[in-house]
Amino acid sequence: MVDADGEAAGMTGDTTGGELASAPDAIVSPRIRQLRDDLAASGDTALAAFWREIEASGAPLIEEIAGQADRRLVTFLWREDAAEPLATIITFDVLSGISTAGDIADRQLHRLPGTDCWYRSVVVASDLRTSYRFIPNDDLSPIVGDTDYFTRISKSVGDPLNPNRLFAPWMTFAPDWVRSDAPALDLPDAPPYRWRVKRDVPAGTLAEETFASERLGNERQIVTWTPPGYETATDDAMLLVQFDAEFVNGLFDVVLENLHAEGVVRPIVAVMVGNVDRNAELPCNAAFADFLADELVPAMRERFRIAPGPESVIVSGASYGGLAAMWAGLTRPDAFGNVLAQSGSFWWWPDPSFDIATIPAGVVPPWGWLPEQAATWAPVPTRFWMEVGTLEAQGPGPIVSLLASNRQMRDVLIAKGHDVRYREYAGGHDWFYWPELAADALMYLAPPTAH
């Protein structure tokens, strides 16, 4: 257990915060301090015993902090016997949630002198759930303004010392920077997974097909899901329009199976929509919303028994998908009566004319276009469920963070008199956690009996 003051010289930051990092010249972790002392007494024998311990228990180290029951000290470990201390640089990936202040150069692991043990300690909330990864041999150039950022993070690797993986073999079409083999970090007080874990329950029916759009002049892959027993049931269902089929197919259907098995939602038919040009179609694109409302939803209504009215349709997405869902719910309430927006990119501004890497001091670029627009629009009868992670509180430079922009979007909706449910969870921008969290939203938006 680390002392409540964290050896004041060994930690930096506000001691009330949830993200304190070890200083480069200090060892905060009691176990790493013990290793340092044991090395002085018994050298390589102590180091070998330490690695046997880690192989048995798994990494990272999770240690209690005296007087802070809602915090834990997490120490990430990497094993490498490099010829020089900086031959291998390991960093936290900025999209995985956990990061320290500053740019990527501030996220290096430190080497215990004379050993093959690299480490980095961070204080986190005791109920945190997220994923992480390492980038070996990164050049440490600034992330902000890097035009080849995704190439850099595609070189990231998992944690060979952590057996708790998020491996999802269904992600065959996901881009390289979405790593399905990322190691998971589940703190002791994180709620257990309930909905995204495959159970021995009746399965729904998945079908993949190509859907052509006259409105957009393109075609895309979609995946439909019908609940077990749908073929012989007589009740009308709700329709879930879920973005990013490449990422969520294989997780959302498991969640839906479990929800139906427990009888906590109305029958739901889902259509998971693949991407053609995600960056162009999802951010507040009127043509894309019209494609959904005027082509996709009517096609699903013709094929499946969907209850009448927009109140029977949920449009759902995460990140840019959350922004797209909000846009669709606000601009096409005739088609979408319910919105599920997870970590929506409400910081977005169309066609920014600034270079984030060279913004002069005192200049604040525009951000938050949709909240700004929604503040001037008349309210709609659409119901909204919003959620965002507490790890999403940092924005690049002067750009507002996801957390702050979600709060702004929430406040605008509430001020206009909309029906809004909002929550913040102890996690980050995480494809693997969003389906689990979505279960609560679906139980609220599609209850087994009407409100």
Summary of the structure (lengths in Angstrom):
residues: 451
radius of gyration: 23.6
end to end distance: 48.7
largest distance: 75.8
contacts: 1454
relative contact order: 0.10
helix: 29%
strand: 22%
